[in-house]
């Protein structure tokens, strides 16, 4: 008979469920910490208890090993759907600890993420990704495009609009490019990394080549290749398909020159002087260029809305939101009575956000797919057909909602859309849906019997970014339209 045990700490064995162990394990209490006052040998083992103590210790270690093995197996299974964050825990796709980029091209989203990791801010990441899109998505954007933007600075709480200036003709039917001066201007005021660093990735893609993705291949398949060869065609004149490699060395040379430009004007000159030579022109006369202006504001119960001023669709958007938020006001239906546009505007969008609440939204336009279709032989740039009286700015209206002090769910929300002739209605509906909350959204979808995305009505893309609970959130509709990259 064993001697009576003195005071001890009882260890309650934790039962880890496993079908193979279910019949073998029972709840037991075991002595794992001996009484220090009991007689022990020089090794610290109780006299007369050596075999039993070692057996119990061995059993405890075995159970610990089994438990660790099961835990590791479960962690591996649960982490297969989300990459672990730097501090060890992970989130659903589209949720990141520090910052994120969302764009229609995976290559450009990845490039934007690299700039964030390198110490850049949302402006660096957004401008770098925009220059990347200018290379890999020439059907939607490019150095011949015009850019609108909306930047929210979480440090100052202010929002600034990037305006491209009035559409001007370089030659009959050919728009004057303003992309380089606009993006350089934005970076000069708000960027953190050196300007040449932002052009390294796009220049490399243009020089060494990039793979044609599905979006570009689809646009090429529906577009006459007149003017696009040999840049985007096989040697037999047929358009490149998905997975084909394309290069644009002339565009790479323009980007290399622009990287050395100390001012926005000189960045534009790197392109304009070559274009003028191609067209036999003396050069464009001086005129209004891109500007940075205070964003339009609209106080709402949930915070403050910011958007771009006229001639964009920003004022129209705020008027719709204000009317819809008024008690008894109309709820815009983006799918009703869509005007029949002969050509869907060629446009590109992207968004960047960080966990502190800084947001950059960019939208650009060539006015139609591949713009004018005129490829400059000296620059590799497709010129837009954005000229005076063009209406493409009528749908440019990026939107930012900065939440009020009592808003614990969303600190900052950003929305930007492309390709829709009724983008203001689509954006208004998306904002109202967000403000209604998940429960109200579910009830509305139940009543309507549909989960249709607003972007499907306008045949475009809608990007949403947010800073919430010290994390960056990004998404895009329709599902699969865009790629998220963050860290």
HUMOGI-V996046 format. One record per helix or strand of 3 or more residues. SS is the DSSP state (alpha for helix, beta for strand). FROM is the first residue (numbers start at 0). TO is the last residue. Records with the same first field share a line. If there is no record, write none. Layout:
SS = FROM-TO + FROM-TO
//
This chain:
beta = 8-11 + 28-32 + 98-102 + 145-152 + 157-162 + 168-170 + 290-293 + 295-299 + 302-306 + 346-353 + 358-364 + 398-402 + 411-417 + 460-467 + 470-476 + 482-485
alpha = 49-80 + 105-116 + 121-135 + 178-189 + 194-207 + 213-220 + 248-258 + 263-278 + 313-324 + 391-394 + 422-447 + 453-457
//
